[in-house]
Amino acid sequence: MHFKVIIVVVEDTLTDTVLDAARTAGATGATILDQARGEGISPATTFFGLAMTSQRDVLLLLVEEHMSRRILERIAEAGRFEEDPGLGIAFQLDVEDAVGVGRQALKLRQSVEDEI
């Protein structure tokens, strides 16, 4: 079984919405890193030296490669990443190897076999 990691940087108010969409599309879990900051094309606005940016969360989802594109697309839809720039981004990377994913592999095996 081959995996990809989907990395999502999202406004913290949308974290639960994005996670629900990922799970509905087939993700089996996520690791959430909270209190991240980010900056896009334009520098963050400041007020007396304090950045006026919303809080971000970073989500790490290890997913089966055959399901990764669908999960990525559902995340983008749920987070409205294309409609409202600045709410978040998501991208995927190949995973060369992973350990500790035995339970997920058993659960995913049937889903992947049904798709292929």
NUPATI-320670 format. One record per atom (N, C-alpha, C): chain; x, y, z; residue number from 1. Coordinates in steps of 0.02 Angstrom, whole numbers, plus 50000, padded with zeros to 5 digits. Layout:
REM NUPATI-320670
> A:X:Y:Z:NUM;
...
This chain:
REM NUPATI-320670
> A:50042:49942:50000:1;
> A:50000:50000:50000:1;
> A:50045:50062:50000:1;
> A:50028:50110:49959:2;
> A:50067:50171:49953:2;
> A:50027:50230:49981:2;
> A:50062:50275:50013:3;
> A:50029:50331:50046:3;
> A:50053:50398:50019:3;
> A:50012:50448:50031:4;
> A:50030:50518:50020:4;
> A:50012:50554:50084:4;
> A:50047:50609:50096:5;
> A:50028:50652:50152:5;
> A:49997:50715:50123:5;
> A:49938:50731:50148:6;
> A:49906:50794:50129:6;
> A:49919:50843:50185:6;
> A:49946:50900:50167:7;
> A:49960:50953:50216:7;
> A:49912:51010:50202:7;
> A:49876:51029:50254:8;
> A:49825:51081:50248:8;
> A:49843:51136:50297:8;
> A:49846:51198:50274:9;
> A:49853:51256:50317:9;
> A:49788:51294:50310:9;
> A:49751:51298:50365:10;
> A:49683:51324:50361:10;
> A:49668:51370:50420:10;
> A:49626:51419:50408:11;
> A:49602:51463:50461:11;
> A:49569:51419:50515:11;
> A:49585:51431:50577:12;
> A:49564:51385:50631:12;
> A:49488:51377:50636:12;
> A:49450:51425:50613:13;
> A:49377:51419:50616:13;
> A:49351:51367:50566:13;
> A:49392:51348:50517:14;
> A:49371:51299:50467:14;
> A:49400:51230:50478:14;
> A:49440:51220:50530:15;
> A:49473:51156:50541:15;
> A:49424:51098:50544:15;
> A:49372:51104:50585:16;
> A:49324:51049:50592:16;
> A:49287:51035:50526:16;
> A:49269:51087:50490:17;
> A:49235:51079:50425:17;
> A:49279:51041:50376:17;
> A:49343:51060:50373:18;
> A:49391:51027:50328:18;
> A:49402:50955:50349:18;
> A:49409:50943:50414:19;
> A:49419:50874:50438:19;
> A:49358:50830:50422:19;
> A:49299:50856:50432:20;
> A:49238:50818:50416:20;
> A:49236:50800:50342:20;
> A:49254:50847:50299:21;
> A:49255:50834:50227:21;
> A:49307:50781:50209:21;
> A:49366:50785:50240:22;
> A:49418:50736:50227:22;
> A:49397:50666:50249:22;
> A:49366:50661:50307:23;
> A:49342:50596:50331:23;
> A:49287:50568:50285:23;
> A:49242:50610:50264:24;
> A:49189:50588:50219:24;
> A:49217:50562:50153:24;
> A:49273:50591:50131:25;
> A:49305:50570:50069:25;
> A:49351:50510:50077:25;
> A:49361:50487:50139:26;
> A:49401:50426:50149:26;
> A:49461:50431:50195:26;
> A:49477:50490:50220:27;
> A:49534:50496:50266:27;
> A:49517:50461:50332:27;
> A:49567:50429:50362:28;
> A:49555:50391:50423:28;
> A:49577:50428:50486:28;
> A:49607:50486:50479:29;
> A:49628:50524:50537:29;
> A:49673:50581:50517:29;
> A:49694:50621:50566:30;
> A:49737:50678:50552:30;
> A:49775:50697:50615:30;
> A:49830:50731:50605:31;
> A:49867:50763:50659:31;
> A:49858:50837:50649:31;
> A:49840:50872:50703:32;
> A:49827:50944:50699:32;
> A:49879:50982:50740:32;
> A:49912:51028:50707:33;
> A:49959:51073:50740:33;
> A:49925:51141:50743:33;
> A:49913:51166:50802:34;
> A:49877:51229:50807:34;
> A:49924:51288:50819:34;
> A:49896:51346:50813:35;
> A:49930:51410:50824:35;
> A:49986:51423:50774:35;
> A:49974:51407:50711:36;
> A:50022:51422:50659:36;
> A:50007:51492:50632:36;
> A:50056:51522:50599:37;
> A:50047:51586:50567:37;
> A:50067:51579:50494:37;
> A:50039:51621:50452:38;
> A:50057:51619:50381:38;
> A:50051:51687:50350:38;
> A:50081:51693:50292:39;
> A:50078:51756:50256:39;
> A:50074:51739:50182:39;
> A:50029:51772:50146:40;
> A:50021:51761:50075:40;
> A:50059:51811:50033:40;
> A:50030:51830:49977:41;
> A:50062:51877:49931:41;
> A:50075:51944:49964:41;
> A:50025:51968:50001:42;
> A:50032:52033:50035:42;
> A:50055:52022:50106:42;
> A:50099:52064:50132:43;
> A:50120:52058:50202:43;
> A:50061:52069:50248:43;
> A:50066:52040:50308:44;
> A:50012:52046:50357:44;
> A:50006:52119:50380:44;
> A:49944:52140:50391:45;
> A:49931:52206:50418:45;
> A:49951:52207:50492:45;
> A:49980:52262:50513:46;
> A:49999:52266:50584:46;
> A:49964:52325:50617:46;
> A:49958:52321:50682:47;
> A:49929:52374:50723:47;
> A:49976:52382:50783:47;
> A:50013:52437:50783:48;
> A:50064:52449:50834:48;
> A:50113:52391:50839:48;
> A:50132:52364:50782:49;
> A:50182:52310:50780:49;
> A:50154:52241:50790:49;
> A:50090:52234:50804:50;
> A:50059:52168:50813:50;
> A:50025:52147:50748:50;
> A:50038:52087:50726:51;
> A:50008:52062:50664:51;
> A:49933:52052:50674:51;
> A:49895:52074:50625:52;
> A:49822:52068:50626:52;
> A:49802:52010:50580:52;
> A:49820:51950:50598:53;
> A:49805:51891:50557:53;
> A:49765:51842:50600:53;
> A:49723:51803:50566:54;
> A:49685:51752:50602:54;
> A:49731:51692:50616:54;
> A:49711:51654:50666:55;
> A:49749:51595:50685:55;
> A:49741:51541:50632:55;
> A:49793:51502:50622:56;
> A:49792:51448:50573:56;
> A:49806:51382:50608:56;
> A:49781:51328:50579:57;
> A:49798:51260:50600:57;
> A:49832:51226:50541:57;
> A:49878:51181:50556:58;
> A:49910:51139:50506:58;
> A:49885:51068:50517:58;
> A:49855:51039:50466:59;
> A:49829:50971:50469:59;
> A:49874:50926:50428:59;
> A:49893:50869:50456:60;
> A:49932:50819:50420:60;
> A:49889:50756:50415:60;
> A:49875:50736:50353:61;
> A:49834:50677:50342:61;
> A:49873:50627:50300:61;
> A:49884:50568:50327:62;
> A:49916:50514:50291:62;
> A:49861:50473:50258:62;
> A:49859:50473:50191:63;
> A:49804:50442:50154:63;
> A:49831:50395:50101:63;
> A:49790:50347:50081:64;
> A:49809:50301:50028:64;
> A:49811:50339:49962:64;
> A:49860:50325:49920:65;
> A:49872:50365:49861:65;
> A:49813:50366:49812:65;
> A:49775:50311:49807:66;
> A:49719:50309:49760:66;
> A:49662:50354:49782:66;
> A:49660:50371:49846:67;
> A:49607:50412:49874:67;
> A:49629:50485:49883:67;
> A:49693:50499:49874:68;
> A:49720:50564:49893:68;
> A:49691:50622:49854:68;
> A:49684:50615:49788:69;
> A:49658:50671:49748:69;
> A:49587:50689:49768:69;
> A:49545:50638:49777:70;
> A:49476:50651:49797:70;
> A:49473:50686:49865:70;
> A:49513:50663:49912:71;
> A:49515:50694:49978:71;
> A:49539:50766:49973:71;
> A:49591:50778:49933:72;
> A:49618:50845:49924:72;
> A:49564:50892:49894:72;
> A:49527:50867:49845:73;
> A:49475:50908:49814:73;
> A:49419:50924:49864:73;
> A:49399:50876:49905:74;
> A:49346:50888:49955:74;
> A:49369:50938:50007:74;
> A:49433:50935:50026:75;
> A:49460:50983:50073:75;
> A:49456:51053:50044:75;
> A:49476:51061:49981:76;
> A:49475:51126:49949:76;
> A:49404:51154:49944:76;
> A:49356:51110:49928:77;
> A:49286:51132:49924:77;
> A:49260:51153:49993:77;
> A:49272:51112:50043:78;
> A:49247:51127:50110:78;
> A:49278:51191:50139:78;
> A:49342:51202:50124:79;
> A:49376:51261:50149:79;
> A:49367:51323:50106:79;
> A:49335:51314:50048:80;
> A:49324:51370:50001:80;
> A:49390:51403:49981:80;
> A:49442:51362:49971:81;
> A:49509:51389:49958:81;
> A:49513:51428:49893:81;
> A:49477:51407:49842:82;
> A:49478:51441:49777:82;
> A:49432:51502:49776:82;
> A:49376:51497:49811:83;
> A:49327:51552:49811:83;
> A:49348:51611:49854:83;
> A:49380:51596:49910:84;
> A:49399:51648:49958:84;
> A:49474:51643:49973:84;
> A:49516:51673:49930:85;
> A:49589:51669:49942:85;
> A:49607:51694:50012:85;
> A:49654:51659:50042:86;
> A:49676:51677:50108:86;
> A:49648:51633:50163:86;
> A:49598:51592:50147:87;
> A:49569:51548:50198:87;
> A:49613:51487:50211:87;
> A:49651:51466:50160:88;
> A:49694:51409:50171:88;
> A:49722:51381:50106:88;
> A:49767:51334:50114:89;
> A:49796:51298:50057:89;
> A:49801:51225:50076:89;
> A:49805:51182:50026:90;
> A:49816:51111:50038:90;
> A:49858:51084:49981:90;
> A:49903:51038:49998:91;
> A:49944:51006:49947:91;
> A:49962:50936:49971:91;
> A:49984:50895:49925:92;
> A:50002:50826:49943:92;
> A:50073:50810:49921:92;
> A:50105:50766:49959:93;
> A:50172:50744:49945:93;
> A:50175:50668:49948:93;
> A:50218:50638:49908:94;
> A:50228:50565:49910:94;
> A:50261:50546:49976:94;
> A:50242:50489:50002:95;
> A:50272:50461:50062:95;
> A:50311:50399:50041:95;
> A:50375:50400:50054:96;
> A:50416:50343:50034:96;
> A:50403:50281:50076:96;
> A:50393:50291:50141:97;
> A:50382:50235:50186:97;
> A:50346:50260:50248:97;
> A:50310:50216:50281:98;
> A:50274:50235:50342:98;
> A:50269:50174:50388:98;
> A:50273:50185:50452:99;
> A:50263:50132:50501:99;
> A:50209:50155:50550:99;
> A:50179:50108:50584:100;
> A:50126:50125:50632:100;
> A:50059:50137:50601:100;
> A:50050:50113:50539:101;
> A:49986:50125:50504:101;
> A:49949:50060:50489:101;
> A:49963:50009:50529:102;
> A:49932:49944:50517:102;
> A:49856:49945:50520:102;
> A:49828:49978:50570:103;
> A:49754:49981:50576:103;
> A:49724:50017:50517:103;
> A:49755:50074:50496:104;
> A:49729:50112:50440:104;
> A:49733:50069:50376:104;
> A:49787:50033:50368:105;
> A:49797:49992:50308:105;
> A:49742:49939:50302:105;
> A:49725:49908:50358:106;
> A:49671:49858:50356:106;
> A:49605:49889:50337:106;
> A:49591:49946:50365:107;
> A:49527:49980:50350:107;
> A:49525:50004:50277:107;
> A:49582:50029:50253:108;
> A:49584:50056:50185:108;
> A:49586:50003:50131:108;
> A:49612:49944:50147:109;
> A:49621:49892:50096:109;
> A:49556:49879:50058:109;
> A:49501:49869:50094:110;
> A:49437:49855:50061:110;
> A:49413:49914:50020:110;
> A:49420:49974:50045:111;
> A:49399:50034:50007:111;
> A:49438:50041:49942:111;
> A:49503:50030:49946:112;
> A:49545:50036:49886:112;
> A:49529:49981:49836:112;
> A:49520:49920:49860:113;
> A:49503:49865:49815:113;
> A:49438:49878:49779:113;
> A:49390:49908:49813:114;
> A:49326:49924:49781:114;
> A:49334:49977:49726:114;
> A:49381:50024:49736:115;
> A:49392:50077:49687:115;
> A:49430:50054:49625:115;
> A:49476:50008:49636:116;
> A:49520:49987:49580:116;
> A:49487:49936:49536:116;
